[in-house]
Amino acid sequence: MSDQDAAPRALPQSVLRSATDKTLLDEIVNRGQTTRAELATATGISKPTVSESVRRLVEGGLLAATGPRETGRRGRIATFYELAETAGWVLAIMLDQSGVHAWSSNLAGRPLHQHDQPPAGDTSALVGALRAVTTAATEKAGTAHGPLRAIAVSVANPVDPTTHEVTALRDSPFPAGLMSPADALTGTVRAPVLVDNDVNLAALAEHRAGAAAGAASFAYVYVGAGLGLGLYIGDQLIRGAHGLAGEIGYLPGARSGTLAAELAASGFGRPDAPATDVNAVIRLLDKGSVRAARVISAAIARAVTSVNAVVDPELILLGGPLGTHPALLEPVREAVAAISPGPTRLAPGTLGVRAPLHGATHLAVEHARATALAT
C-alpha cells in the first residue's frame, strides 16, 4: 500500500479535547452567559461532548455555573455558565516616552484596574517604574480574580522574534527602553512575561477589534516620536528575521539620510536624536500650521507609497499621537494620491494612542487561555 492510499491518522484524544475546550471557552466568553444546549447549537459539537468539556472547564476553575434559570422557552430551565471570576487575570504594560502605563484584565479582556507612572529619566528609573506598576497591579488584584496568568509588555523598540530580546537600534528615540522587561521583573512576579514591539501590538489590536477587523492584509503606520509599521499579510503579522520589519524611520529621506532624520532636520526633531518632537508638532497642528501639516504629510506619504509599491495591502491605517491627528488625514491622502502607483484605502486607527495596550491585552489573554487549558 502506498503512502497515498494509507488512511489518515486520527488525532489523539487529548488534542481533540483541547480543541473542543478552547472552542467552547471562546464561545462562552463571547456570549457572557450561555447553556450547554446553546453551546451545542452554536458550535455544532454534540451535546454529550459539550457536557463533558464544560465539566472539565468547571473543574479546572475556568467556568462557573450561575445556577438554573428559565431559558426563555416555555417550560425550559437550564444551568447557565460563564467565565469564573477566579479564572485568572492578565497584566498589559506599555513602555514609551510618556511613561509606564498598565491595566489588568480578566481572561475575557475586560479591564479591571489601571496604573500609570510618569516618564522615567533613564534605564534604571524605567526598571523601577516597571516594577512599581507591576507590584501595584498585583496588590490591587489580590486573590479576588485568581492567579496572574501572563504579563505582556509593549516596548517602543524592535523585539527579536526568536530570542524575544529588545533590539538596540542606532538613534533610537527611546534609549531608556533598551532593557529586558522579563529580567527587570524577575523576583517581582512568577507569571510569564511576553514582550513585543508597540507598533506590532497596535496592529494586532486593530486587527482583532479595530478598524482592520476582517482585513486579510493591512498596514498600520505609526507616527509619533519615531516612525513604525505593523504589517499583516494573509492574516499573519510580519516581523522579519530579526524583528526589524516595519522600521520605516530608516527609509531614505527625500534628501540624504533617513526619513526620521529628515523630519528632525526640518525642525520637528529633538536635539538629542533624530526623533520627532511630538508635543511641539501637536501644538503646531492644533494652531493650523500649514507647513507642519505639509512636511509631516509628505514624509508619511513617502512611507505609505513604499509600502504600497512592495506589498499593496487592502487597507492602510494611520496611528500614533501624530498619525491620528485630524489635521493630517486629508493632507496625507492628497500626498499619497499624488505619488502612489495605485489606489490606496487610507483611514485612521480607531483605538487611539493606547492601541499598544489593547494589543498587549490580546496577547496576554490569548497566552493565558492557552496555558490554562493545557494544565
C-alpha positions in Angstrom: 0.0 0.0 0.0 1.4 3.4 -1.0 1.6 6.3 1.4 -1.1 8.0 -0.7 -3.5 5.0 -0.1 -2.9 4.9 3.7 -5.8 6.1 5.8 -5.2 9.4 7.6 -4.3 9.0 11.2 -6.9 10.2 13.7 -5.9 13.0 16.0 -5.0 12.0 19.6 -8.0 12.3 22.0 -6.0 14.8 24.1 -5.7 17.1 21.1 -9.4 16.8 20.3 -10.3 17.6 23.9 -8.1 20.6 24.0 -9.6 21.9 20.7 -13.1 21.4 22.0 -12.3 23.1 25.3 -10.8 26.1 23.5 -13.8 26.4 21.2 -16.3 26.3 24.0 -14.4 28.6 26.3 -14.1 31.2 23.5 -17.8 30.9 22.8 -18.8 31.3 26.4 -16.5 34.3 26.8 -18.1 35.9 23.6 -21.6 35.2 24.9 -21.1 36.1 28.5 -23.5 33.5 29.8 -24.9 30.5 28.0 -26.2 27.0 28.4 -24.8 23.7 27.2 -27.7 23.4 24.7 -26.9 26.8 23.3 -23.2 25.9 23.0 -24.1 22.7 21.1 -26.3 24.6 18.7 -23.8 27.4 18.2 -20.7 25.2 17.7 -22.2 22.1 16.1 -20.5 20.0 18.8 -22.6 17.1 20.1 -24.4 17.7 23.4 -22.6 14.8 25.3 -19.2 16.2 24.1 -20.2 19.7 25.2 -21.3 18.5 28.6 -18.0 16.7 29.1 -16.0 19.7 28.1 -18.0 22.0 30.3 -17.4 19.7 33.2 -13.6 19.8 32.6 -13.7 23.6 32.4 -15.6 23.9 35.6 -13.3 21.5 37.4 -10.3 23.4 36.1 -11.7 26.6 37.6 -12.2 28.4 34.2 -16.0 28.3 34.2 -18.6 28.8 36.9 -22.2 27.6 36.9 -24.5 30.6 37.7 -27.5 28.3 38.6 -30.6 27.1 36.8 -32.8 29.7 35.2 -35.6 29.9 32.6 -34.2 29.8 29.1 -37.0 31.9 27.6 -38.6 28.8 26.0 -41.8 27.5 27.6 -41.1 25.2 30.5 -37.4 25.0 29.9 -35.0 25.5 32.8 -31.2 25.1 32.3 -28.0 25.8 34.0 -26.1 28.8 32.7 -22.3 29.0 32.6 -19.9 31.9 32.5 -16.2 32.7 32.9 -15.3 32.1 36.5 -14.5 35.3 38.5 -11.4 33.5 39.8 -10.3 32.1 36.4 -7.3 34.4 36.4 -6.2 37.7 35.2 -3.5 39.3 33.0 -1.5 42.5 33.0 -0.8 44.6 29.9 2.0 47.2 30.2 3.1 49.9 27.7 6.6 51.5 28.0 7.2 54.6 26.0 8.4 58.2 26.2 5.2 59.2 28.1 5.8 56.8 31.0 4.7 53.4 32.1 1.0 52.6 31.6 -0.8 49.4 32.5 -4.1 47.9 33.0 -5.2 44.5 34.3 -7.9 42.4 32.7 -9.8 39.2 33.3 -9.5 36.3 30.8 -12.3 37.9 28.7 -10.2 41.0 28.3 -12.5 43.1 30.5 -10.4 45.8 32.2 -10.1 45.6 36.0 -7.7 48.3 37.2 -5.5 50.9 35.6 -2.0 52.1 36.7 0.3 54.8 35.4 3.8 56.1 36.2 5.4 59.3 34.8 8.2 59.3 32.3 11.5 57.7 33.5 14.7 59.6 33.2 17.0 56.7 32.4 17.0 52.9 32.1 17.4 52.4 35.9 14.4 54.7 36.6 12.4 52.9 33.9 13.1 49.5 35.5 12.0 50.9 38.9 8.8 52.3 37.4 8.0 49.0 35.6 8.5 47.0 38.9 6.4 49.6 40.8 3.5 49.4 38.4 3.6 45.6 38.4 3.7 45.4 42.2 0.8 47.9 42.5 -1.3 45.9 40.0 -0.6 42.6 41.8 -1.6 44.2 45.2 -4.7 45.7 43.8 -5.9 42.5 42.2 -5.2 40.4 45.3 -6.8 37.0 45.1 -10.2 38.0 44.0 -9.6 37.2 40.4 -7.5 34.2 40.7 -3.8 33.8 39.6 -1.9 36.2 37.4 -1.5 34.1 34.3 0.5 36.4 31.9 2.1 39.8 31.5 2.5 41.4 28.1 4.8 44.3 27.7 4.8 46.8 24.8 8.1 48.5 24.1 8.9 51.3 21.7 11.8 49.3 20.2 12.0 46.3 17.9 12.0 42.8 19.5 13.8 39.8 18.1 11.1 37.2 17.3 13.5 34.3 18.2 15.2 35.5 21.3 12.5 37.9 22.4 15.2 40.4 23.4 14.8 44.1 22.8 17.0 45.1 19.9 19.1 48.2 20.0 19.0 50.5 17.0 21.1 53.5 16.1 19.5 56.7 17.2 16.6 55.1 19.0 14.0 57.7 20.2 13.6 55.6 23.4 17.1 54.6 24.5 15.8 54.0 28.1 13.7 51.2 26.7 16.7 49.2 25.7 16.4 46.7 28.6 14.8 43.3 29.2 11.4 43.6 30.8 11.5 39.9 31.8 14.8 40.4 33.6 13.5 43.6 35.2 10.5 41.7 36.6 12.5 38.8 37.9 11.6 38.3 41.6 8.6 40.6 41.3 6.1 38.1 39.7 6.1 34.5 38.6 3.9 34.8 35.6 5.3 34.5 32.1 6.4 37.9 30.6 5.7 38.4 26.9 7.4 41.3 25.1 6.7 42.8 21.7 7.1 46.0 19.7 4.4 48.7 20.4 3.6 49.1 16.7 3.2 45.4 16.2 0.8 45.2 19.2 -1.1 48.3 18.0 -1.6 46.5 14.6 -2.7 43.3 16.4 -5.3 45.3 18.4 -6.7 47.0 15.3 -6.8 43.6 13.6 -8.6 41.9 16.5 -11.1 44.6 17.4 -10.4 47.8 15.5 -10.5 49.4 12.1 -8.7 46.5 10.4 -11.0 43.7 11.7 -11.8 41.4 8.7 -8.9 42.7 6.6 -6.6 39.9 5.4 -3.8 42.4 4.5 -3.3 45.8 6.0 -0.5 48.1 7.2 -0.5 50.2 10.4 1.6 53.3 10.0 2.7 54.7 13.4 3.7 58.3 13.5 5.0 59.6 16.9 8.4 60.2 18.3 9.5 57.6 15.8 8.1 56.1 12.6 7.0 52.5 12.6 4.9 50.0 10.6 2.9 47.0 11.6 2.2 44.7 8.6 -0.4 41.9 8.2 -0.3 39.7 5.1 -2.7 36.8 4.8 -3.8 37.4 8.4 -0.2 37.0 9.6 1.9 39.6 11.4 5.1 40.1 9.5 8.0 40.6 11.9 11.1 39.8 9.8 14.0 37.6 10.7 15.3 39.9 13.4 12.1 41.8 14.3 13.1 44.8 12.2 10.3 44.6 9.6 8.4 47.9 9.7 11.3 50.2 10.8 10.3 52.7 8.2 12.0 55.6 10.0 15.2 54.2 8.4 13.8 54.5 4.9 15.8 57.0 2.8 14.6 60.6 3.0 14.0 62.9 0.1 17.5 64.2 0.7 20.4 62.4 2.3 19.9 60.5 5.4 16.8 58.6 6.8 13.2 59.6 6.8 13.3 60.2 10.6 16.5 62.3 10.3 14.8 64.4 7.5 11.9 65.2 9.8 14.3 66.2 12.6 16.3 68.4 10.2 13.1 70.1 9.1 12.7 71.5 12.6 10.4 68.8 14.0 13.1 66.8 15.9 14.7 66.8 19.3 18.3 68.0 19.7 19.5 64.6 21.2 18.2 62.3 18.5 16.6 62.3 15.0 13.2 61.8 16.6 10.0 63.9 16.2 9.2 66.3 19.0 5.6 65.0 19.3 4.2 67.7 21.7 5.7 70.5 19.7 4.2 69.2 16.4 0.8 68.7 18.0 0.8 72.3 19.2 1.6 73.4 15.6 -1.1 71.3 14.1 -3.6 72.4 16.7 -2.8 76.0 15.6 -3.4 75.1 12.0 0.3 75.3 10.8 0.2 74.6 7.1 4.0 74.0 7.0 3.8 71.3 9.7 1.0 69.5 8.1 2.7 69.6 4.7 6.1 68.4 5.9 4.7 65.6 8.1 2.2 64.5 5.5 4.9 64.4 2.8 7.0 62.1 5.0 4.1 59.8 5.8 3.1 59.7 2.1 6.5 58.5 1.1 6.4 55.7 3.7 2.9 54.7 2.6 3.8 54.7 -1.0 6.8 52.5 -0.3 4.5 50.0 1.4 2.0 50.2 -1.4 4.7 49.5 -4.0 6.1 46.5 -2.2 3.0 44.9 -0.6 -0.1 46.5 -1.9 -2.3 46.0 1.2 -6.1 46.4 1.0 -6.0 48.9 3.9 -3.5 51.3 5.5 -4.3 52.7 8.9 -2.6 55.8 10.5 -1.9 55.5 14.2 0.1 57.1 16.9 -0.2 60.6 18.5 0.6 62.3 15.2 -0.8 59.8 12.8 -4.3 60.1 14.3 -4.3 63.9 14.4 -7.3 65.1 12.4 -5.3 67.8 10.7 -3.2 65.2 8.9 -5.6 62.7 7.4 -6.7 64.7 4.3 -3.2 66.1 3.6 -1.8 62.6 3.7 -4.5 61.3 1.4 -3.7 64.0 -1.1 0.0 63.5 -0.9 -0.4 59.7 -1.3 -2.7 60.1 -4.3 -0.1 62.3 -6.0 2.7 59.7 -5.9 1.3 56.3 -5.1 1.3 53.7 -8.0 -2.3 52.6 -7.3 -5.4 53.4 -5.3 -5.0 53.5 -1.5 -7.6 52.9 1.1 -6.3 55.1 3.9 -8.1 55.5 7.3 -7.3 56.4 10.9 -6.9 53.7 13.5 -9.8 53.6 16.0 -8.0 52.5 19.2 -6.1 55.8 19.8 -2.7 56.3 21.3 -3.2 53.3 23.7 -3.7 50.8 20.9 -0.5 49.0 22.0 -2.1 48.4 25.4 -5.1 46.9 23.7 -2.7 44.7 21.7 -0.8 43.7 24.8 -4.1 42.7 26.4 -5.0 40.5 23.5 -1.5 38.9 23.5 -1.7 38.2 27.3 -5.2 36.9 27.2 -4.6 34.5 24.3 -1.5 33.2 26.0 -3.2 32.9 29.4 -6.2 31.0 28.0 -4.0 28.6 26.1 -1.8 27.8 29.0 -4.8 27.5 31.4 -6.3 24.9 29.1 -3.1 23.0 28.8 -2.9 22.4 32.6 
